[in-house]
Amino acid sequence: MKFATNTCCHVLLATLLLAAAPAAMSEESKAVVGPSNIDLYDGANALMAGDGEEGVRRTLRGLELAQGARELKIAHSNLCAGYLLMNQPETALVHCDWVLDRDNTHWRTHNNRALVYMRLERYEEAEEDIRKGQELRPGSKKLKIVKGMYLDETKPVQTKIEVDDRRSATEEPGDARPADAVD
């Protein structure tokens, strides 16, 4: 079975963690306006625009400047998405695993890794990540879409309707004569 790359990319882009949230208020109650890590922010925007190479490049730069566990998880989760977008699922898997080794409750990364596993045709592992993601985020539309993609790959719907196209193209619908008609 062939993994649906275009659908995968749309779902993947919808699950990116946009590092756009302003930094937390400091002890002195200064408000920080804008993203705390501009490279992570720009990398996420490039990935959402479908530019995997630019998104990965900017995210890698943002990873070098990442501060705290949250930004590290954002960077690696987005690198997972970016490398999958660039059709490098093995590299993507490394970044998804990095996040989930540190935080197994990160439902978006379970979603991303399920897509990676599907690309690698590792369907049992994809199913497990979908299940875990749905436990963590019941009702997630993104996970429902990924589960549908998984089912399309593993249990495709069989067509039960058969079209009888034996009629001649020159016949009109009312032209057919009964088999017992006599001339």
N, C-alpha and C positions, 0 to 999 in steps of 0.2 A: 504494500500500500504506500502511496505517496503522501507525505505530510504536506498539508496545505500551507505553503510558505506565506502567501499574502495575508490570509486570515490570521496566521500566527503573528505576523508583524503588527497588525492592527490591535490585536489583543495585548501584545507585549508593550506597545507604545502606550496603551491605556493604563498600564500598570506601573509605569515609571514613577519613581519617587522624585518628584520635583523638589530640588533643594532650594526652594524659594522662600521658605519661611524665614522671617526675620530672626536674627539671633536673640537669645533670651535677654531679658532686662538684666543689667549688671547690678551689683550691690548698691551702686550709687544711683539707681533708678534712671539711667540714661536709656533712651529708646534708640535702637539701631534700626534704621530704615533700609529695607532691601535685603537681599540674600546675604547670609553670613559667609558663603564661599562662592564667589562669582563664577569660578570655573565649574563647580558642580552644577550650578544653576544653568550656565550656558551649555554645558554638556547635556543636561537633561532636555533642554529646549532643542538642541540639535538632534538628539535621538527622537524626540516627539515629531520633529519635522521629517524624519526618515533618513537623516544623514548619519549613518552608523560610524563612519570613519571620523568625522569631526566630533561627534558625540563622545566617542571613546577617547580621542585625543584630549579633549577638554576635561573629561572626567578623570583621566589619569593625572592630569595636571592638578585638578582639584583634590585628588586623593593625596598628593604630596603635601597639600596644605590643610588637610582635614584635621579638625579639632574635635575630639570626643568620639564616643562610640556611635552616636547618631549619624554623624557625617561619614564615618567609615562604612557603616552599613548602607547608607544611601549610595556612596560611591561604588561599592562592590555590587550591590543589587543592580545599579544602572549599568555597570560594566557587564554584568551577566546579560542584561537586555541588549546592550550594544553589540557585544560579540555574537550573540544569536542573530541579531539583525544583519551582521556582516557575514553570516553563514560560517561561523567558527564555533560550533556547539561545544567542542571539547574545552576550549578556553572559557566559554561562557559558564560551563559547569564548575570550573575552578572557583569562579567568583560567587556563584550561587552557594556552593558548599562553604565558602569562607563565611558568608553571612549566617547560614543555618548552623554551622558548627558553634557559633557564638550566641545565636538567638534563634532557637527552634520555633519561636512563636511569631516569626516574621512572615505573615501570610502572603505578602506580595512576592517574596522570594520563593515560597513554595509554588506559587502560581507560575513564576518565571521558570523555575527549574522543571516543572511539569512540561512546559513547552520545549525546553532543552531536551528532556528525556524523549519526548515524542519525536523530535528531529533525529535523535540517535536511535529511534525505534526500540527504546527500552520502556515498553508500555506498562509493565508491572510497577516500575518505579514512578512513572508518570501518574498512574492511578493512585499510588500511595500519597504522592505530594498533593494531588487534587483533594483526596480525602482529608488529609491533615489541614490543608488550607480552608476547606469548608467547615471543619471543626472550629477553627480559629475565627473565621469570618462567615458565619451562616448567612445565607441569602446574598452573598456577593455575586453580582451580575458577571463580573470578570471571570470568576471561577466557574460559573455556570457555562459560560461560553467555552472555556477551556475544556470542561468536562464533555460538552457537545462535540468538540473537535476530537477529543480522545475516543468517544463512542463512534464517531464517523470513521476513525482509523481502525478501531478494533472490532466493531460490530456494525458494519454498514447496513443500512436498510436495504432489503431486497425488494425489488419491484415485483408486485403481484399482478399488475395489469399488463396484458400483452396486446399490442395493436396488430390487427389483421390487415396487412397492406396488400393482400392478394388481388384486390379489385383493380381493374385496369384504370389507368389514369384518364382514359377517354370516356369511361362510363360515368353517367350521372347517378346520384344516389337512388333515384327511383327506377333506374334502368334494369336492375337485376330481375331476372325472371325466376319464378319458382322452378325447382328441379323437375317437378312432375308436369310442367306446362307442355301442351301439345301444339304443334304448328298446324 
